[in-house]
Structures are given as structure tokens and as C-alpha cells.
Amino acid sequence: MTAAAMQAKAPQTPRQSADQVREILIVDDHPLMCDALALTLKISFGLKNVRTARSLGAALDGIKAQGAPDAVILDLNLPDARGAEGIVTLRRQLPDVPITMISADLDAAMISAAMAAGAQGYISKSLSREALVDSLRRMWEGEHVTPEGYAPDQACAEDEAKAELARRFATLTPQQMKILRLICQGKANKEISYDLSIAEATVKTHITAIMSKINARRRTQAVLLANTVRLFEAG
């Protein structure tokens, strides 16, 4: 796939120019992929500081300790976050930082969910070095970049519904996201209370808020909605 084969929405007002991106955070649990991507960015953009993290938790710890990077490249599947959860969580922590989702999974519904949750772009791991660099530069200058063949304006009603649902999940707080994950694992309120070291009444309060935000009436419906956008499982 060439750079010309990538599609983009109309540019937004740039948050920054690509030349202002000096510090990148790569979140990917595959060491070879992570190291190769870091080397490519250093050579192509002249970057001296490329931070890496092997999990979402490590990325959050790094942001807390070292501050926000200028841009993030996020793998779709991580040991502690699969599917749209990673972008949802990082977007809350980095509201003004362009986040690029990178994956071999080019399913239209997954792309829609990631973009709806706040990704600046979604690119394939199979891109050539030249196409990768061009795509990142365009994203860092404000464009939304998605793979060839992905047409959000022509998406079916089902995909549009999934994208809207992803926006609702993006409103959950980190604690609410943890609780929802445990609900999806089939855990009862008492178990969630124990796992998170919080009062069971607090769990119930959070669940009420979760249900309201995602417009669900029952736990089973909440699980179904999370699975619909593959919030905790990408494949």
C-alpha cells in the first residue's frame, strides 16, 4: 500500500505542525516492531526522544512520570487492553495529543470504533516505510488518516451505530472502565469491590453511571454493547 492509497478526511485546524513533534510515545508489546518503529521515526523525523511502553498500564505510568508526549502510536492489541479500550483510555489522559492506532486488523467496524473514540488516524502495520512516514506527518499536521477502502461517509447504518456507541464508551472514567471490564468478565459487585478495593456501594454507584452513559438497562446489555464495539477484545 502506498502513501497515495491512504485516505484522509478534510484537514482540521492543526494542533501543531509535524516539525513541532519532538517526543513520541510508542505503545506496542512486540519488541521488534516497537524497536523498528522507533528507529524509523528517529531517522525520518530526526527525533532524539522516542519513548516506548509494552502495555497500556506502562504507558499511563510513563505519562504520569514524564509528562505528555507530542504524539502517540498505539497498537490495537496489548496485554492489558484489546480493541478500543486503549484509545478510549489514552484520549482521556491526552485530550490534545494526536493518537495513531496501528494494527494488522483493518476491519471497518474496528476502524470506525477507534476513530469515534478519538484516534487521529488508523494505519496498517503492513505499510511501507515511506507510506508510514507520510501518514504520520499528515496526522501530526491535523488530518484524519484511514486505510484505503475505508469510507466512513458510506458506512452502513450498523457501522455508524457502533461508532456512536464508541463515543459513549469514551465518556467513561478510568475507574468506570475497570468496573465495566470486570462486569464483562462475569464478576459480581462483591467481587468487583474486592478486586478494586472499593466499597460495594461505590461499585453500585459507578455501575449506575455506566448504565446511564452507555444507555443500558441491564448488565447483560452492557456486556453486549461492549462486545459490539469490541471494547476489550479486538478479535
C-alpha positions in Angstrom: 0.0 0.0 0.0 1.4 3.4 -1.0 1.0 6.7 0.7 -1.2 7.8 -2.2 -3.5 4.9 -1.3 -4.3 6.3 2.1 -7.4 8.3 2.5 -8.0 11.3 4.8 -10.8 13.4 5.9 -10.6 17.2 5.3 -7.8 18.6 7.4 -8.8 20.2 10.8 -7.0 23.2 12.2 -3.6 21.7 13.1 -2.8 21.1 16.7 0.8 21.5 15.8 3.0 21.1 12.7 4.8 17.8 12.2 8.1 19.7 12.8 6.9 20.5 16.3 6.6 16.9 17.2 9.7 16.2 19.2 8.7 13.4 21.6 6.8 10.3 20.6 5.4 7.5 22.7 5.1 4.1 21.1 2.8 1.6 22.9 3.4 -1.9 21.4 4.1 -5.2 23.2 6.2 -6.6 20.3 9.8 -5.7 20.9 11.0 -6.0 17.3 8.1 -3.9 15.9 8.5 -1.3 18.6 12.2 -1.0 18.1 11.9 -0.9 14.3 9.3 1.8 14.5 11.3 3.8 17.0 14.4 3.6 14.7 12.3 4.7 11.7 10.9 7.7 13.5 14.3 8.8 14.7 15.8 8.6 11.2 12.8 10.0 9.3 11.9 12.8 11.7 15.2 13.4 13.4 13.7 12.6 16.7 16.0 12.2 19.7 13.4 11.1 22.2 11.2 8.2 21.4 9.6 6.7 24.4 8.3 3.1 24.4 5.9 1.1 26.5 4.9 -2.5 26.3 1.4 -2.1 27.8 -1.3 0.4 28.4 -0.5 0.5 32.1 3.2 1.2 31.4 2.2 3.9 29.0 0.0 5.6 31.6 2.8 5.3 34.2 5.2 6.9 31.8 2.9 9.8 31.1 2.5 10.4 34.8 6.2 10.3 35.4 7.5 12.0 32.3 4.6 14.1 31.1 2.6 14.1 27.9 4.4 13.2 24.6 3.7 15.3 21.5 2.2 12.2 19.7 1.3 8.6 20.4 1.4 5.5 18.2 -0.8 2.8 19.8 -1.0 -0.9 19.0 -4.6 -2.2 18.8 -3.8 -5.3 20.9 -1.9 -5.0 24.1 -1.6 -7.4 27.1 -3.9 -5.2 29.2 -6.0 -3.6 26.6 -7.6 -5.0 23.4 -9.8 -3.3 21.0 -11.0 0.3 21.5 -10.1 0.4 25.2 -6.6 1.7 24.7 -7.6 4.7 22.6 -10.5 5.5 24.9 -8.2 5.4 28.0 -5.4 7.4 26.4 -7.7 10.0 24.9 -8.9 10.9 28.4 -5.3 11.3 29.6 -4.1 13.1 26.5 -7.1 15.2 25.1 -5.0 17.3 22.8 -2.3 14.8 21.6 -2.7 13.1 18.2 -3.0 9.3 18.8 -2.4 6.9 15.9 -3.8 3.4 16.0 -1.7 0.8 14.2 -2.8 -2.7 13.5 -3.0 -5.5 11.0 -6.8 -5.6 11.7 -8.4 -3.4 9.0 -12.0 -4.3 9.8 -14.2 -1.3 9.0 -16.1 -1.6 12.3 -12.9 -1.6 14.3 -11.6 1.4 12.4 -14.9 3.2 13.0 -14.8 2.5 16.7 -11.2 3.7 17.0 -11.9 6.9 15.1 -15.0 7.6 17.0 -13.1 7.1 20.3 -10.7 9.8 19.3 -7.9 8.4 17.1 -6.3 10.9 14.8 -5.7 8.0 12.4 -5.7 4.3 11.9 -2.9 2.7 9.8 -1.9 -0.8 8.8 1.2 -2.5 10.1 2.0 -3.6 6.5 2.6 0.0 5.3 5.9 0.7 3.6 8.3 2.9 5.5 7.6 5.8 3.1 3.8 5.5 3.4 4.1 5.2 7.2 6.2 8.4 7.5 3.9 10.3 5.1 0.8 9.2 7.0 2.2 10.2 10.4 3.3 13.5 9.0 -0.2 14.2 7.7 -1.8 13.2 11.0 0.6 15.4 13.0 -0.5 18.3 10.8 -4.1 17.8 11.6 -5.5 15.3 9.1 -7.5 12.2 9.9 -5.9 9.3 8.0 -7.5 5.9 7.4 -6.7 2.9 5.2 -7.6 2.7 1.5 -11.2 1.5 1.0 -12.5 2.7 4.3 -15.3 5.2 3.6 -16.9 6.5 6.8 -19.4 8.6 4.8 -20.6 5.4 3.1 -20.6 3.2 6.2 -23.7 1.1 6.7 -26.1 2.0 9.5 -24.7 -0.7 11.7 -21.1 0.7 11.5 -22.5 4.2 12.2 -24.3 2.9 15.3 -21.1 1.2 16.5 -19.2 4.5 16.1 -21.8 6.3 18.1 -21.6 3.6 20.8 -17.8 4.0 20.9 -18.3 7.7 21.6 -20.4 6.8 24.6 -17.8 4.5 26.0 -15.3 7.3 25.6 -17.1 9.2 28.3 -16.4 6.6 31.0 -13.9 7.4 33.6 -10.8 5.1 34.1 -12.5 3.6 37.2 -15.7 3.0 35.4 -13.8 1.4 32.5 -12.2 -1.0 35.0 -15.5 -1.9 36.5 -17.1 -2.5 33.1 -14.2 -4.8 32.2 -14.8 -6.8 35.3 -18.5 -6.9 34.5 -17.7 -8.3 31.1 -15.6 -11.0 32.8 -18.8 -12.0 34.7 -17.9 -10.8 38.1 -20.5 -9.8 40.7 -20.5 -6.5 42.6 -18.9 -8.1 45.6 -16.0 -9.5 43.6 -15.5 -6.2 41.8 -15.4 -4.4 45.2 -12.7 -6.9 46.4 -10.7 -6.6 43.2 -10.6 -2.8 43.2 -10.5 -2.4 46.9 -13.6 -0.1 47.0 -16.9 -0.3 48.8 -19.6 -2.3 47.2 -21.9 0.7 47.4 -19.3 2.6 45.4 -19.3 -0.1 42.8 -23.1 0.2 42.5 -22.9 3.9 42.1 -20.3 3.5 39.3 -22.5 0.9 37.6 -25.5 3.2 37.7 -23.3 5.9 36.0 -22.0 3.4 33.4 -25.5 2.3 32.5 -26.7 5.8 32.1 -23.7 6.8 29.9 -24.0 3.9 27.5 -27.8 3.7 27.7 -28.0 0.2 29.0 -30.7 -1.1 31.4 -29.1 -4.4 32.5 -25.6 -5.8 33.0 -26.1 -8.3 30.2 -27.0 -5.5 27.8 -23.8 -3.5 28.9 -21.7 -6.6 28.1 -23.4 -7.0 24.7 -22.7 -3.3 23.9 -19.1 -3.6 24.9 -18.7 -6.7 22.8 -20.4 -4.9 19.9 -17.6 -2.4 19.6 -15.0 -4.9 20.7 -14.1 -2.6 23.6 -12.0 -5.2 25.5 -11.4 -7.7 22.7 -10.3 -6.8 19.2 -10.6 -10.2 17.5 
